[in-house]
């Protein structure tokens, strides 16, 4: 079987980092499928290669000289090639690149060249095969993976030996190079993992796995050893900076586990992302939260007897371009949590339409609400989880405004005042992880 490996920009910032990547790949003969990002920053003031490329496009589009950015690009790639002692043809590739840019190459093609050049050098250094994603990885108009990929990409993969594919780009609807969103090399790694039918997808970066809470709030947050696809999705949606959501999908569809690992500390265990049937037996996977919500509260006697009341409220939000996050309700009341930024411009219209269509007894908007999600498969079959959670919030003097638990019982979401967000996350983390 094969292991697919994706290496991020910090893992490829210079020749020394390229050598670390090569050592990791060569350490396990199963690591045959490799995806690389464009080189990232070597130090804090250093520009990322993709940013240099975008500046080149910007300069040309404004009819300004891109020569300084061309010089930076040449310096970075020629230096890496020289220090590694390989001939990846970079001088010729960079010259052709400059000619194409000045001839009017589009933004996506220009932005994709960082990954393309990086993969050329890595393939030469590993003695492997370069795999071109253009014409094999297809991206639809929504920026998602097109199903043609699963037919075309496997045909390009060598049966033996190491092969290296650039991340971040493929072919778009106009049969031209199209990029994923920034961070899209994670998606490319997952795509290659599924196309190659691997047993494991390793995503190598500059951190030793994912953390159970935001380290800006919980300064010594523990890493997640194991987390399921669904838990990760819940945490990402609730504000956790975890893993590119679209990158999970191809692996999830093929039930391929994902390991998040640290290029600079390869012996660290990292985090393993697995299907639900392999969920770890622990109370919670993590806790995350975000602010920027408001609470629309509607009251009407005998609301529960009035057919279509909730549908009318949500329909009014829909027709005004507002989606909702949660909608807990009682027999005579209904609450809707909505994004304050979306709601603000249409608030007056929405409230007038609700008054006219639903004739509520009272309607109120409470602002500055934050949502905190406590996530874990283990919560559904453990006694006392909710008691511990709400007890921790009470001890921390955090007032809970709303409570929501989905049918799957994988998460408990509470709404609190935004100033209480950090204190609430810390309290829940301490209750489940430190005790």
VENWO-V151714 format. One line per field, one symbol per residue. ss: DSSP state (2 for helix, 1 for strand, 0 for the rest). burial: I if it has 16 or more other ideal C-beta (glycine too) atoms within 10 Angstrom, else O. A space follows every 10 residues. Layout:
ss->???
burial->???
//
This chain:
ss->0011111022 2200222222 2222222000 1111110000 0000000022 2222222222 2000002222 2222222222 2222000002 2222222222 2200002222 2222222222 2222220011 1000000110 0000100022 2222220000 0011110011 1000001110 0000222222 2222220001 1111100000 1000000000 0010011122 2222222000 0000222222 2220001111 1122200000 1111022200 0000011111 1111111110 0022200022 2222222220 0001110010 0011111112 2222002222 2222222200 0111111111 1111102222 2000222222 2222200001 1111100000 1111111222 2222222222 22220
burial->OIIIIIIIII IIIIIOIIOI IIOIIOOOOO IIIIIIIIII OOOOOOIIII IIIIIIIOII OOOOOIOOII OIIIOIIOOI IOOIOIOIOI OOIIOOIIOO IOOOIOIIII IIIIIIIIII IIIIIIOIII IOIIOIIIIO OOOOIIOOII OIIOOIIOOO OIIIIIIIII IIOOOOIIII OOIIIIIIII IIIIIIOIOI IIIIIOIIII IIIIOOIIOO IOIIOIIIII IIIIIIIIII OIIIOIIIII IIOIOIIIII IIIOOIOOOI IIIIOOOOII OIIIIIIIII IOIIIIIIOI OOIOOOOOII OOIIOIIOOO OIOIIIIIOO OOIIIIIIOI OIIOOIIOOI IOIIOOOIOI OOIOOIOOII IIIIIIIIIO OOOOIOOIII OIIOOIOIOI IIOIIOOOOI IIIIIIIIOI IIOIIIIIIO IIIOO
//
